Amino acid sequence: MIKNRLVAFLFFMVPLLLFAQQEIKVMSYNIRLDVASDGENRWDARKDKVAGLMNYYEPDFIGGQEVTHTQLQYLVKNLNGYAYIGVGRDDGKEKGEYSCIFYKKDKFDVVQQSTFWLSPTPDSISKGWDAAIVRVCTYGLFRNKKTKQLFWVLNTHFDHIGKTARLESAKLIIEKINDLNTKNYPVVLTGDFNSRPNDAPIEFISNNMQNTRSISSIVYGPADTWNAFQFNKKLDGCIDYVFVSNDSRISVSKFATITDSYDMKYPSDHLPVMAILLISK
């Protein structure tokens, strides 16, 4: 009798426990902008490979960097079941690169969304500090349609020249998260930070958030993510990351740096990184 009751208890409780914990797959991917000077690696020659990779791994969220409007239009048309948030950084509409967030539209609703500029005047189109070009961060508050859980996702691309700009951008994003997250929801931050793990911007973020590669139960693939389209050369530095908030409800089951290639070519000059998160209520 006791055994039967125990079996019945587990039969009803296990699904409830699983339902209370959602699994979220998050990818960060700099897809390399569309420039003819890339020659054999130009966008038209590899766009189906980028879309194919995204569709195969089926992340719930993809933080994209260097996404121009024509590339965005192609991906929206060719990705299976995704919508996006984000704007072009040069005019707040369609001009310039996006730091957009693609999301599975059948699984998540957007509750709130916006983009701010990485500068001392983040609410207006502006270039910050010693940055070479205009940079942005796009964010959204998402609701899981099934579990009703809420969480923030942010995506960014730091400047490649301005050392001060990169550090100040890191500080600005953490400040923005603290201002936004008044209800203590889980937070995910993706991006190409143009910074290595021991550089000041990543150290600052790591002091305020968790690097998913560092806390994942399983890690697969190289630490470095920059390939420069050079298939036969050693990868040159980790500059792409997925961070999560310091939150006991969040754990990371798997992290991968994805090295997929075709015809001895990479789909982009960056390798995508992907983390599988478990978020409990």
C-alpha positions as CSV (number, residue, x, y, z in Angstrom):
1,M,0.0,0.0,0.0
2,I,2.8,2.4,1.0
3,K,4.7,1.6,-2.2
4,N,1.6,2.2,-4.3
5,R,1.1,5.6,-2.6
6,L,4.7,6.5,-3.3
7,V,4.4,5.6,-6.9
8,A,1.2,7.7,-7.2
9,F,2.9,10.6,-5.5
10,L,5.8,10.6,-7.8
11,F,3.5,10.2,-10.8
12,F,1.8,13.4,-10.0
13,M,4.7,15.4,-8.6
14,V,7.5,14.8,-11.1
15,P,5.6,16.5,-14.0
16,L,4.8,19.4,-11.7
17,L,8.5,19.8,-10.8
18,L,9.5,19.7,-14.5
19,F,6.8,22.2,-15.4
20,A,8.1,24.6,-12.7
21,Q,11.6,24.6,-14.4
22,Q,11.9,25.9,-17.9
23,E,14.8,25.1,-20.3
24,I,16.0,27.9,-22.5
25,K,18.6,27.7,-25.3
26,V,20.4,30.9,-25.8
27,M,22.8,31.6,-28.7
28,S,25.0,34.6,-29.4
29,Y,26.2,35.0,-33.0
30,N,28.0,37.7,-34.8
31,I,27.0,36.9,-38.4
32,R,29.4,39.3,-40.1
33,L,27.8,42.2,-42.0
34,D,27.1,42.1,-45.7
35,V,30.2,43.5,-47.5
36,A,31.2,42.6,-51.1
37,S,34.9,42.9,-50.1
38,D,34.6,39.6,-48.2
39,G,34.8,37.8,-51.6
40,E,34.2,34.1,-51.3
41,N,32.9,34.8,-47.7
42,R,30.4,37.5,-48.7
43,W,26.9,37.2,-47.3
44,D,25.2,35.9,-50.4
45,A,27.7,33.0,-50.5
46,R,27.0,31.9,-46.9
47,K,23.6,33.2,-45.8
48,D,22.0,29.9,-46.2
49,K,24.6,28.4,-44.0
50,V,24.0,30.9,-41.2
51,A,20.2,30.4,-41.4
52,G,20.7,26.6,-41.6
53,L,22.9,26.6,-38.5
54,M,20.3,28.6,-36.5
55,N,17.5,26.4,-37.6
56,Y,19.4,23.2,-36.8
57,Y,20.3,24.2,-33.2
58,E,16.9,25.8,-32.6
59,P,17.8,28.3,-29.9
60,D,14.9,29.9,-28.1
61,F,16.8,33.2,-28.3
62,I,19.6,34.4,-30.7
63,G,21.5,37.5,-29.9
64,G,22.7,38.7,-33.3
65,Q,25.5,41.1,-34.0
66,E,26.5,43.0,-37.2
67,V,23.0,42.3,-38.7
68,T,22.2,44.8,-41.4
69,H,18.6,45.3,-42.6
70,T,19.0,43.2,-45.7
71,Q,20.4,40.4,-43.6
72,L,17.6,40.8,-41.1
73,Q,15.0,40.5,-43.8
74,Y,16.6,37.3,-45.2
75,L,16.8,35.7,-41.7
76,V,13.2,36.6,-40.8
77,K,12.1,35.0,-44.0
78,N,14.3,31.9,-43.7
79,L,14.3,31.1,-40.0
80,N,11.6,28.7,-38.8
81,G,9.2,30.3,-36.3
82,Y,11.2,33.3,-35.2
83,A,10.4,37.0,-34.7
84,Y,12.8,39.7,-33.6
85,I,13.2,42.9,-31.6
86,G,15.7,45.6,-32.3
87,V,16.5,48.6,-34.5
88,G,19.3,49.9,-36.7
89,R,21.9,51.7,-34.7
90,D,22.4,54.7,-37.1
91,D,18.8,56.0,-37.1
92,G,16.9,54.0,-34.5
93,K,14.9,52.4,-37.4
94,E,16.5,50.4,-40.3
95,K,19.9,52.1,-41.0
96,G,23.1,50.6,-39.7
97,E,23.8,47.3,-37.9
98,Y,21.2,45.8,-35.5
99,S,22.0,44.1,-32.2
100,C,18.7,42.3,-32.6
101,I,17.2,39.4,-30.6
102,F,15.5,36.6,-32.5
103,Y,13.1,34.6,-30.4
104,K,10.7,31.7,-30.8
105,K,7.4,33.4,-31.3
106,D,5.3,30.3,-30.5
107,K,6.9,30.0,-27.1
108,F,7.4,33.6,-25.9
109,D,5.6,36.9,-25.8
110,V,7.4,40.3,-25.7
111,V,6.1,42.3,-22.7
112,Q,8.5,45.2,-23.1
113,Q,11.3,46.1,-25.5
114,S,13.7,48.9,-26.4
115,T,17.2,49.8,-27.6
116,F,19.7,52.2,-26.0
117,W,22.9,53.6,-27.2
118,L,26.3,52.8,-25.6
119,S,27.2,56.4,-24.7
120,P,26.8,59.0,-22.0
121,T,23.4,59.9,-23.7
122,P,21.9,56.4,-24.1
123,D,18.4,57.5,-24.9
124,S,19.5,59.3,-28.1
125,I,21.4,58.2,-31.2
126,S,25.0,58.8,-30.2
127,K,28.6,57.6,-30.2
128,G,30.2,57.1,-26.8
129,W,33.6,58.0,-25.3
130,D,36.5,56.9,-27.6
131,A,34.3,54.5,-29.7
132,A,35.0,54.4,-33.5
133,I,31.4,53.9,-34.4
134,V,27.9,54.0,-32.9
135,R,27.0,51.0,-30.7
136,V,23.8,49.8,-29.1
137,C,22.2,47.3,-26.7
138,T,18.7,45.9,-27.4
139,Y,16.7,44.3,-24.6
140,G,13.3,42.7,-24.1
141,L,11.2,41.4,-21.2
142,F,9.8,38.1,-22.3
143,R,7.1,35.8,-20.9
144,N,7.0,32.1,-21.4
145,K,3.6,31.3,-22.8
146,K,3.4,28.0,-21.0
147,T,4.9,28.7,-17.6
148,K,4.2,32.4,-17.5
149,Q,7.7,33.0,-16.2
150,L,9.2,36.4,-17.0
151,F,12.9,37.2,-17.7
152,W,15.0,39.8,-19.4
153,V,17.2,39.2,-22.5
154,L,19.8,41.8,-23.6
155,N,22.1,41.7,-26.6
156,T,25.0,44.0,-27.5
157,H,28.1,44.6,-29.6
158,F,30.9,46.6,-28.0
159,D,33.3,48.9,-30.0
160,H,36.3,47.3,-31.6
161,I,38.6,50.3,-31.1
162,G,37.6,52.3,-28.0
163,K,39.1,50.8,-24.8
164,T,37.3,53.3,-22.6
165,A,34.1,52.8,-24.6
166,R,34.2,49.1,-23.9
167,L,34.6,49.5,-20.2
168,E,32.0,52.3,-19.9
169,S,29.6,50.2,-22.0
170,A,29.9,47.4,-19.6
171,K,29.2,49.7,-16.7
172,L,26.2,51.2,-18.5
173,I,24.7,47.8,-19.3
174,I,24.9,46.7,-15.7
175,E,23.4,50.0,-14.5
176,K,20.6,49.6,-17.0
177,I,19.9,46.0,-15.8
178,N,19.7,47.3,-12.2
179,D,17.3,50.1,-13.2
180,L,15.1,47.8,-15.3
181,N,15.0,44.7,-13.1
182,T,13.1,46.1,-10.1
183,K,11.1,42.8,-9.8
184,N,14.2,40.6,-9.7
185,Y,13.5,38.5,-12.8
186,P,16.2,36.3,-14.3
187,V,18.5,38.2,-16.8
188,V,20.4,36.9,-19.8
189,L,23.0,39.0,-21.6
190,T,24.5,38.0,-25.0
191,G,27.0,39.7,-27.2
192,D,30.2,40.3,-29.0
193,F,32.1,42.3,-26.4
194,N,35.4,42.6,-28.4
195,S,37.0,41.8,-25.0
196,R,38.8,38.7,-23.7
197,P,38.1,37.1,-20.4
198,N,40.9,39.0,-18.5
199,D,40.1,42.4,-20.0
200,A,38.5,45.0,-17.8
201,P,35.0,45.0,-19.4
202,I,34.6,41.2,-19.0
203,E,36.0,41.3,-15.5
204,F,33.5,44.0,-14.6
205,I,30.5,42.1,-16.1
206,S,31.7,38.9,-14.5
207,N,31.8,40.6,-11.1
208,N,28.1,41.4,-11.6
209,M,26.8,38.4,-13.6
210,Q,27.8,34.8,-14.3
211,N,29.7,33.7,-17.4
212,T,27.7,30.6,-18.6
213,R,30.8,28.9,-19.9
214,S,32.3,29.1,-16.4
215,I,29.3,27.6,-14.6
216,S,28.1,25.1,-17.1
217,S,27.9,21.4,-16.1
218,I,29.1,20.4,-19.6
219,V,31.4,22.6,-21.8
220,Y,32.0,21.6,-25.4
221,G,34.2,23.3,-28.0
222,P,37.1,25.7,-27.9
223,A,37.2,28.8,-25.6
224,D,38.1,31.1,-28.5
225,T,35.4,32.4,-30.8
226,W,37.1,34.7,-33.4
227,N,38.1,32.9,-36.6
228,A,38.5,35.8,-39.1
229,F,37.3,33.4,-41.8
230,Q,40.7,31.6,-41.6
231,F,39.7,28.0,-41.4
232,N,43.3,26.6,-41.3
233,K,44.6,29.0,-38.6
234,K,44.2,28.8,-34.8
235,L,41.3,30.7,-33.4
236,D,42.2,34.1,-31.9
237,G,40.5,34.9,-28.7
238,C,37.3,34.6,-26.8
239,I,35.2,37.7,-27.4
240,D,31.6,36.3,-27.6
241,Y,29.7,35.5,-24.4
242,V,26.4,34.5,-22.8
243,F,26.0,35.9,-19.2
244,V,23.2,35.3,-16.7
245,S,22.3,37.1,-13.5
246,N,23.6,36.0,-10.1
247,D,20.4,34.1,-9.4
248,S,19.9,30.8,-7.5
249,R,17.0,30.0,-9.9
250,I,19.4,29.8,-12.9
251,S,21.7,26.9,-13.7
252,V,23.5,26.0,-16.9
253,S,23.4,22.4,-18.1
254,K,25.4,22.8,-21.3
255,F,27.6,25.3,-23.1
256,A,29.0,25.0,-26.5
257,T,31.2,26.9,-28.9
258,I,29.9,25.7,-32.3
259,T,32.6,25.0,-34.8
260,D,30.4,24.0,-37.7
261,S,31.9,24.6,-41.2
262,Y,31.3,23.8,-44.9
263,D,33.8,23.3,-47.7
264,M,36.6,24.3,-45.3
265,K,34.8,27.6,-44.6
266,Y,33.1,29.1,-41.5
267,P,29.6,30.6,-41.9
268,S,30.8,33.7,-40.2
269,D,34.1,35.2,-38.9
270,H,32.8,34.5,-35.4
271,L,31.9,31.1,-34.0
272,P,28.4,31.1,-32.3
273,V,28.2,30.2,-28.6
274,M,25.2,28.6,-27.1
275,A,24.1,27.9,-23.5
276,I,21.3,25.8,-22.2
277,L,19.8,27.4,-19.2
278,L,17.5,25.9,-16.6
279,I,15.3,28.5,-14.8
280,S,13.2,27.6,-11.8
281,K,10.3,29.5,-10.4
